[in-house]
Amino acid sequence: MNTILQAQTVTDECLEADYLIETPLDPARVADVMAGEQSSGTFVRVANESDALRARSRASVVRIDELEPASQPSLPSAWLARQGTPGPWRRARVTLSFPLANIGVNLPTLAATVAGNLYDLGEVTGMRLLSLRLPASYRARFELPRHGVAGTRALTQVADRPMIGTIIKPNVGLSAEETAALVRELCEAGVDFIKDDEVCANPAHAPLAERVCSVMKAVRDYRERSGRPVMVAFNITDDLDAMRRHAELVEHEGGSCVMASINWCGFSAIQTLRRATPLVLHAHRNGYGMMSRDPALGMSFQAYQTLWRLTGADHMHVHGLAGKFAQSDAEVIESARDCAAPLAPGCDDAVLPAFSSGQWAGTVPATFDAVHSTDVLFMSGGGVLAHPDGPAAGVTSVRQAWEAAQAHTPLERYAEHMPELRRALEFFGSRP
């Protein structure tokens, strides 16, 4: 079935959302239920739901493309079980159009509209939000990145190559002074960007207030000696009032970046934080796998990053190629390209894709070949800190790998005259 119900164009009055649905029912019927449930309707027509109101406020079904059916249901549905509805389990890609007047400039309500009770509909055994399309006039009413790619380059003074980053390891356990000592070593090693781990925010052994002061003293001392700035993303994840206080402290100490675990802080908190601080906002997506790993449930990264970019974040995590997590290389590549694409035609709102998770010199060529750009933050934790010749050699090996990739030279050949890269290939390349 390929049903076009109306022209598939985004106007200034609506946004469009694409879904994958799975159901034993007629997909057209289910699509109509979805449109009603997320706008003016419920399971029956109610008093005061006039034809005029429906014409003005009801979401509409734009397109239905039926796909290959599933051999069994992806998810249980007690509602379908009560109906005794058998398969086959039909799958379809559905496009809905939502009137923006229903939503306004309200990001939590936007999320509730396109990704709310739809997941609980009894009619479906699969529901996944695939993508969102916004009109430029609507996108312009939300926050833009304060810094994005160009601003991050300016603050790190990195012009013609990727920004090389690392993560504080051990993840937790270091005191404030021990963390500062490691940061000092990493600055001397030549790294451009250092971030806290997502599970280290304000622990008892290294309170954030102490850690910020100790770390920034090391960063300032290094900058005064070398003339080179290093960006540190302090994990300020907390309640909103605390995050604002933490950001003010980072700014007071001369820092340039803060990080938050966006899924657990929520849209409103991140929007308010963005408005409260001039610092670079590094958006950590931990927990996203919960929303994305099942192909019949949750949401794809295009939709996810669209919603979060409306908060004004500057960096978005995309994981990494051949990394330690479950995402395929194809998904990582597509995610990086999503970050670089404007959310609406004519918008200059790209965010910096942050690669991480098991990254080292050996994963650089595939990354460069995939994104065809150096506008990336390439973070190696173990790939820097576990280099057999130390962190400085680890940073150098990653930088040498990017030089080789940009010169279209195989790593093994480039490594013949680069001992740091050669050692990285020998050490990390032999690991399972």
N, C-alpha and C positions, 0 to 999 in steps of 0.2 A: 504494500500500500504506500503510495506517495501522494499525499493530499496537501495541496497548497490552498489554504483557506483565505488568505489575504496576502498582499504584497509584503515581502520580508524586508522592510526598511525601518530604521529607527528614526522617529520624528522627535521634535523637541518636547512632545507631550508624553512620551512613553519610553520605557526601556524594554529590552528583550532578553529572555533567558532561555537557554537550551537545556533540555533534560534527557537523560536516558531513563526510560521506564520499563518495568517488566510486570506483566499482568496476565491472568487467564481471561480477562474481559476484552471487549472491543477497545483498542487504544484510543479511538476518537472519543468514546464515552468517558474514559479515564482522564483524558486531556481536558475535557470540559469540566469534570469534577475538580481538577487541579485549579483551573482558572477561576471557578466560582469560590472554592475554599479559600484562596489567597487574595480575594478581593471582597465582593459584596455579598457572597452567598454562603450557604451551609448545605446540609444534606437535603433540605426541603426549602421551597420558596416561602419566605416569611412576609408578614404584614409590613407595609411601607417599602417593600422592595419593588418599586414601580418600574415600568419599562424605561422611563426617563432616567431613573437612578442607575439602572443596569447599563444603559447606553453610555452614561457618563463615567461610571466607576468600576464596572466589571472588567476584569482581565479577559483577554481574548486569546483564542488558539490561532496561531499564525500558520503553523506547518506541522505535519505528521509524516515521518518517514519510517515505515515498518522495516525492521531488521530481521535477521535470522532468529528463530525462537530458541529458547533455552530448553535443555532436556529435563531440567528439574527446577523448582523454585529456588531462588538465591536466598530468600529470607522467609521466615514464617509469617503468617497472617491469621490471627484468630478470627478476624472478620470473615475471611474467605472460608476458613474451616467451618464456621457456623453456617455459611451458605451452602456448604458441600460442593463448592465450585472446583471442578477438575481442570487440569491443563488442557491443551498445551499452553506453555508459558511464553506468551507473545512479548516481544521486545520492540520498542520504537523510540526514535528520537523525536522529541516534541519541542516546539518553540512556542513560548507564551509571550504576550505583550502586556505590560503592566502600566496603567496610567500613573504618571509621576505625581499627579495631584493627590493621589491616595497616600503618598509617602512623604513628600516634602524633602527638605534638606535634613534628613534624620537617618543617620547610618544604621543604628540598631533596628529601626523599623524597616529599612531597606533590606537588611539581612533577614529579618523575620518574614518579610514578604516573599523573597525568592528562595529561602532555605529554612522555612519554619515547619508548620504542621504537615507540609507535604510528605515528610519522612514517616509520618504516622498514619497516612491514609491506608485504610484496610484494603482498598482495591488493588494495591500494588505489592509485589514481592521483590521489587527492586526500584530504587529511586536515587538518581545521582544528578546533581547540578553540574553541568558541563562547562558552560560559559555564559558571560554576561556582556551585553553591548549597551553603552550609555551614549546619549546625545552629548555633544561637546558643551552645550549650554548648561546641562545638569552637572557634568563633571566639574565645570568651572566654579560651582557653588561650594565645593568641598576643598579641603586643604591640599595644597601642592607640596611636593618635597621641598624642604627648606634648603637643602644642599644637593642631594642627588649625586650623580656621577661627577659633574664638573666641580661642585663644591667640595666633595671628598678629595678629588685630585688637588685642588688648591690648598686644602688644609694639610695634606700629606706631602705636598710638593712632588708628586709623582706625575709626570707628564706623558711619557711615551711607552709605558709598559703597564702591566697589571699591578695593582696594589697587593703586596705580599703580606699576608697576615698569619697569626698563630693564636693559639688559645692557651690560657693559663692551665698548666698541668703540673701536679695533680689537680683534679677538678676541684676538690675541697681538701681542707686540712692544713694548708699553709697559713701561718700567721700573717698579719699585715706587713711586718718587716720582711718576712720570708718572701711574700708576694712581690714586694718592692725590689728585693734583691734579684728575683727572677726577671722582673721587668727591666731592671738595669742591664742585666746580661743580654736580654733579647734586643734592647735598644742598641747596644754595642754590636750585636750580631747583624744589624742592618735591616731589621724588620720594619715594615711601614705601619702595621696595624696589630694591636693586641686586644683580645677580648676576654672577659670573664666567661667561665662556663655557665650554662643556664641554671645549674643547680647550686651555684655559689652566688648568693645575693647579699645577705646580711647575717652571716653565721657568727656564732659566739666566739669562735677562735680568731676571727678576722672581721670585726664590725665594719660595716661599709664606711662609716665616717673616718675610722682610723686608716682603712685600706686606701681610700681616695687620697688622703693627705700624704701617706707614705709613698704611694705609687707616683703621684704627680710631682713630688719632690724629686724622685729619681728621673722622671721624664723631663722636668724643667732643667735639672742639672745637665742631663745629656744634651738637650737642645742648646744650652748656653755653651757647652764645649764644642759641639759639632756643627751647630747651625741648622740641624735637621730635625723637624718635628716628627713625633710618632703619635699616632692616634690610638687612644685607649678607650674601648667601649666598656664602661662600668655597668655591671648588671644591677639596675636599680629597681627591678621587679618588686612590687609591694602594693599596698593600698595607694590610692591616688594622692592623698596628702603627703604621704611619705615619699612617693616618687618625685613630687615637685620639690620637696626639701632636698632630696638626694641630688637632683639635677642642679639645683642652685649651688650646692656645695661643689659639684664637679666644675661648674662654670667659674666659681670663685677661685678654685685652685688652678685654673688655667687649662682645664680639660676641654676636649672638643666633641665628645661623643658619649651617649648613654645608650644602653641596651635594655629591652624589655621583652619578656616572654608574652607575646601579644595575645595568644589564645586564652591565657589565664587572667590577664588584666582586663580584657574586653574592649570593645570598640570605643565606648564613651571615654574610658580612662586614657586610652592612647590618643584620641583626638584632643582631649584636654591637656595632656602632657605636651603634645605638639605645639599647642597654642601658648603654653607656659614657658617653653625653653627655646633658645636659639640654637641649641646644640644639634649635632647630627643624631638622628634617631635610627638606631640599628634594630630592626624588627626580627626577633628570633621566633621561628615558627614551631618550636617543640610542641608535640601533640598533634601536629598536622596529620601524621600517619593514621591516627584514630579516625580521621575524617575521610581518608583517601585510599587506604590500602585495598579495601574491597571494591572491585570494579562495578558493583551494582549498588553501592551505597555511598553517601557522603557527597563530596564535591571534588572536582578537578582543580588543579592549581590555577588555571586561568581565572575561574570564578573567585577562588579564594584570594588571590593576589589583587584582583580588582577591588574587592571589598576593603582589604587592608590598606591598599594604596590611597584610598579616599581619606585615610587618617593623616596623610602627610608624611608617612615613613620615608626614609632616605635609602635604606638598605633592606633587601629581603633575602632570606636564606633559600637556597635551591638544592641543597645537598651537593653531591659530587659524583663524577664519573668513576665507575669501577670502585665505588666507595664501600663502606661497611654497612650501609643501610639497605633497605629492601627495594627502594625505587630503581627502576630500570634506567639505563643511560638515556634512552629515548625520552623518558619523562623528565629527567634532569635537564636535558638540552632544551626541551620545549618550555620548561619553567624559566630558564634563563632568557630565552627569547621573549617570553611573556613580559618579563621585567623590563626589557628594553623597548617594548612596543608601547605606543601611546594608548591610554585608556579610551580616548575618543579622537576622531580625526582632528588634526591640527593642534593637538595638545602637546606641550613640551613637559612631560611629567615622568620620564623614565626614572626608574630606581636602579641602584647598583646591585646586581646579582652577587650574592655571597656564596661562594663554593666552599664546602667543608665536608667532613666525614671521610676519613681514610685517605685524604689527599696527600700527595707527595710529588717529587719531581717526575716520577714515571707516569703520572696521570695528566701531566701538562699538555703533551701533544694532542691527545684526544679532545681535551677541553678547548684548545685553540682551534682545532679543525672543526669542532662543532659550532662554536659561537662566532668564529671569524672576527673576533674583536678582542682588544685588551682592556675594554671597559668592564673589568671584573675585579672582585675582591677574592683572591685565591688564598684560602686559609688552610694551613697544615699544622696540626697539633703534633701528633707523633712524628709526622714527616719532617718536622724541624727539630723537636726536642729529643727525639730518639735517634737522630743521625749518629752513627758510631764515632764521629769526630767532633761532636758537640753541636749546640744550637747554631753557632755562627756558620759552620759548614752546612748545616741543614738549610738555613736561609739562602746561602750562596748556591746550593744545589738546585733549589727551586728557581732562583733567578736565572741560573745558567740554562735550566730546562726551557724557560720562557724565551731566552735569547735564541736557543736552538729552534724552537717552534716558529718564532717570528722569522728566522732565517731559512725556514723550510729544510732544516738539516736533521737527520735522524739522531736521536739522543746518543746512541752508542758511538757514532762517529764524533759528535761534539764532545763527548766525555773523554775521548782519547787525550785531550790536552786540558781537561778540567777535572782535577782530582776529587773535588767535592761531589760533583755529579757522578763520577765513576763509582765512588764509594757508596753513594745512595742507590745506584742501580744494582750494585753487588749485594748490599744489605737488604733493602726493601724488596728488590726484585726476586729474591730467593724465598721470601715469606709466602705462606699459603694465603 
